[in-house]
């Protein structure tokens, strides 16, 4: 038997690991491993499940409002599946995955200067203008990686100066998935360049980055170049947007709307990331 995908590894574990079939924690294991399936899919290559990939998944789970303890349980479930398959000689022995320090309480984010350094290093010395374009748009819109890759020319509305995320308001979309984000001056040139004289249905970034792993590999190199460790991932650009909004005093409900959060508790974490608002509030007393 040859296991190549996450789906195959998960299926094998569910069929052959006793505690995942009959143990008291069987249902919990299935739920926890299911989060990885939801975010990366059953066809994800098992050999590509590395620490940087789990960093991305953890950041996305954090964005959904998952606590560090929950994220650790999900990482443990993925690790158990891989180790079980490796013990039976079906895949190479996987690396050991780091767990989060529970109740860390602070979101990792880039400063605007660090995003600027990422942008310029992508162009020189790496000569990756495509990476520079997508990362700056990610930082100044707070859009998720999947949303950026699905973004089409027709979703850029220069009349209203907004980006329509999840379709346009005049088109039926999945309930609750639509939102609009103002076009920041920092990304006007990038979007204008990428939408000029192009078919409205063409994806702005998706055709270049059809392979998500390619984007993550390039971003990892840029991150290392400016001196950031592996806790900083592409999804950190989204966290940065939320943090910058909180620092600027944008109302929490507005941040929630801009980022497309379902729960206000998820958005409130950005208010805790910076001390600026609290300091200014105390100065008013």
C-alpha positions in Angstrom: 0.0 0.0 0.0 1.4 3.4 -0.9 0.2 6.5 0.8 0.6 9.8 -1.0 -2.1 12.1 0.3 -3.5 13.3 3.6 -6.8 11.7 2.8 -5.2 8.3 2.3 -3.2 8.7 5.6 -6.3 9.7 7.5 -8.4 6.9 6.1 -5.7 4.3 7.0 -5.5 5.7 10.5 -9.3 5.6 11.0 -9.4 2.0 9.9 -6.3 0.6 11.7 -5.7 2.7 14.8 -7.8 1.2 17.6 -8.1 4.4 19.7 -9.4 6.2 16.6 -12.1 3.6 16.0 -13.3 2.6 19.5 -11.6 4.8 22.1 -13.3 7.5 24.2 -11.5 10.1 22.2 -12.3 8.8 18.8 -14.9 11.4 18.0 -12.6 14.2 19.1 -9.7 12.9 17.0 -12.0 12.8 13.9 -13.1 16.4 14.6 -9.6 17.7 15.2 -8.1 16.0 12.1 -11.1 17.2 10.1 -10.0 20.8 10.6 -6.8 20.1 8.6 -9.0 18.4 5.9 -11.2 21.4 5.8 -8.3 23.9 5.3 -6.0 21.9 3.1 -8.1 19.1 1.5 -7.9 15.4 1.4 -5.7 15.5 -1.7 -2.9 17.5 0.0 0.4 15.6 -0.4 1.3 13.9 2.8 5.0 14.6 2.2 4.4 18.4 2.2 2.9 18.5 5.7 5.7 20.4 7.3 6.1 22.9 10.1 5.6 25.9 7.8 2.4 24.4 6.5 1.1 23.8 10.0 2.1 27.3 10.9 -0.2 28.5 8.2 -3.0 26.3 9.3 -2.5 27.4 12.9 -2.7 31.0 11.9 -5.9 30.4 9.9 -7.4 28.5 12.9 -6.4 31.4 15.1 -8.1 33.8 12.7 -11.3 31.7 13.2 -11.1 32.3 16.9 -9.7 28.9 17.9 -7.8 29.0 21.2 -4.1 27.9 21.4 -5.1 24.7 23.3 -7.6 23.8 20.5 -4.9 24.5 17.8 -2.5 22.3 19.7 -5.0 19.4 19.7 -5.5 19.8 16.0 -1.7 19.7 15.4 -1.5 16.7 17.6 -4.1 14.9 15.6 -2.2 15.6 12.4 1.0 14.4 14.0 -0.7 11.2 15.2 -1.9 10.3 11.7 1.5 10.8 10.2 3.4 9.0 12.9 0.9 6.1 12.8 1.5 5.7 9.0 5.2 6.1 9.4 5.3 3.4 12.2 3.7 1.0 9.7 6.3 1.9 7.1 3.9 3.6 4.7 5.5 7.0 4.7 8.8 8.4 5.8 9.2 9.4 9.5 7.7 12.9 9.8 9.3 15.8 11.6 8.3 16.7 15.1 5.8 19.6 15.1 6.0 22.5 17.6 3.1 23.2 19.9 2.0 26.6 20.9 2.5 28.0 24.3 -1.1 28.1 25.5 -2.7 31.4 26.5 0.1 33.4 24.8 -2.5 36.2 24.3 -0.8 38.2 21.6 -1.2 38.1 17.9 2.0 38.0 15.7 2.0 40.8 13.2 4.3 42.8 10.9 5.0 46.5 11.2 4.3 48.6 8.1 8.1 49.0 7.8 8.6 45.3 7.8 5.9 44.8 5.1 7.7 47.5 3.1 11.0 45.5 3.5 9.2 42.4 2.3 7.9 44.2 -0.7 11.2 45.7 -1.8 13.2 42.5 -1.1 10.7 40.6 -3.3 11.7 42.9 -6.2 15.4 43.1 -5.3 17.2 40.8 -4.9 14.6 38.1 -5.6 13.1 39.6 -8.8 9.6 38.4 -7.8 7.3 41.3 -8.6 4.4 38.8 -8.5 5.2 38.1 -4.8 5.6 41.8 -4.1 2.1 42.5 -5.6 0.2 39.8 -3.7 1.8 40.4 -0.4 1.2 44.2 -0.4 -2.4 43.7 -1.3 -2.8 41.1 1.4 -1.3 43.5 4.0 -3.5 46.5 3.0 -6.8 44.5 2.6 -6.6 41.8 5.3 -7.8 39.3 2.7 -7.2 35.6 3.2 -4.9 33.8 0.9 -7.8 31.9 -0.7 -9.7 35.1 -1.2 -6.8 36.7 -3.0 -6.3 33.8 -5.3 -10.0 33.8 -6.2 -10.1 37.6 -6.8 -11.1 38.6 -10.3 -10.7 41.7 -12.3 -14.5 42.4 -12.2 -14.3 42.4 -8.3 -12.3 45.6 -8.4 -14.8 48.5 -8.4 -13.0 51.8 -9.2 -16.3 53.7 -9.2 -16.9 52.9 -5.5 -13.2 52.5 -4.8 -13.7 49.1 -3.2 -12.8 45.5 -3.6 -15.7 43.1 -3.6 -14.8 40.0 -1.7 -16.8 36.9 -2.2 -18.5 38.1 -5.4 -20.4 41.3 -6.1 -23.5 42.6 -4.2 -25.6 42.2 -7.3 -24.7 38.5 -7.7 -26.0 35.8 -5.4 -23.2 34.4 -3.2 -23.1 32.1 -0.3 -24.8 33.7 2.7 -22.5 35.8 4.8 -19.5 35.5 2.5 -19.7 38.9 0.8 -17.9 42.0 2.1 -16.3 45.1 0.5 -12.9 46.6 1.4 -11.8 50.1 0.4 -8.8 50.3 -1.9 -5.9 51.7 0.1 -3.6 54.2 -1.6 -0.7 51.8 -1.1 -2.2 49.2 -3.5 -3.9 51.5 -6.1 -0.9 51.2 -8.5 -0.7 47.4 -8.1 -4.4 46.8 -8.8 -4.4 49.3 -11.7 -1.5 47.6 -13.3 -3.0 44.1 -12.9 -6.5 45.0 -14.1 -5.7 47.2 -17.1 -7.2 45.9 -20.4 -7.8 42.4 -19.0 -10.9 40.2 -19.3 -13.2 40.8 -16.3 -13.2 37.1 -15.4 -9.4 36.8 -15.3 -8.0 36.1 -11.8 -5.7 38.8 -10.6 -3.3 36.5 -8.8 -4.8 33.0 -9.0 -3.3 32.1 -12.4 0.2 32.9 -11.3 -0.1 31.2 -7.9 -2.3 28.1 -8.8 0.0 26.2 -6.5 -0.3 27.5 -2.9 2.9 25.8 -1.9 4.8 27.8 -4.4 3.6 31.0 -2.8 4.4 29.8 0.6 7.9 28.8 -0.4 8.6 32.2 -2.0 7.2 34.0 1.0 9.3 31.8 3.4 12.5 33.0 1.6 11.4 36.6 1.8 10.6 36.3 5.5 14.0 34.7 6.2 15.7 37.5 4.2 14.3 40.2 6.5 15.1 38.2 9.6 11.8 36.8 10.6 11.3 33.3 12.0 8.8 30.6 11.0 6.1 31.9 13.3 5.6 34.7 10.7 3.6 33.2 7.8 1.7 34.6 4.8 -1.5 34.7 7.0 0.4 37.1 9.3 -0.2 39.8 6.7 -3.9 39.5 7.5 -3.2 39.7 11.3 -1.1 42.8 10.5 -4.0 44.5 8.8 -6.3 43.9 11.8 -3.6 45.2 14.2 -2.9 48.3 12.1 -6.7 49.1 12.1 -6.9 48.7 15.9 -3.8 50.9 16.4 -5.4 53.5 14.2 -8.5 53.5 16.4 -10.8 52.0 13.8 -14.0 50.8 15.7 -14.1 47.1 16.5 -17.3 46.5 14.6 -15.8 48.1 11.5 -12.7 45.9 11.8 -15.0 42.9 12.1 -16.8 43.9 8.9 -13.6 44.6 7.0 -12.1 41.3 7.9 -15.2 39.2 7.5 -15.2 37.8 11.0 -18.3 35.9 12.1 -17.7 36.5 15.8 -16.9 39.7 17.6 -14.6 37.7 20.0 -12.3 37.0 17.1 -11.9 40.7 16.3 -11.4 41.7 19.9 -8.1 39.9 19.9 -6.7 42.7 17.7 -7.6 45.3 20.3 -5.5 43.4 22.8 -2.5 43.2 20.5 -1.6 46.9 20.9 -1.3 49.0 23.9 -1.7 52.3 22.0 -5.5 52.5 22.4 -5.4 51.8 26.1 -2.6 54.3 26.6 -4.5 57.0 24.8 -7.7 56.2 26.7 -5.9 56.6 30.0 -4.4 59.9 28.9 -8.0 61.2 28.5 -8.7 60.7 32.2 
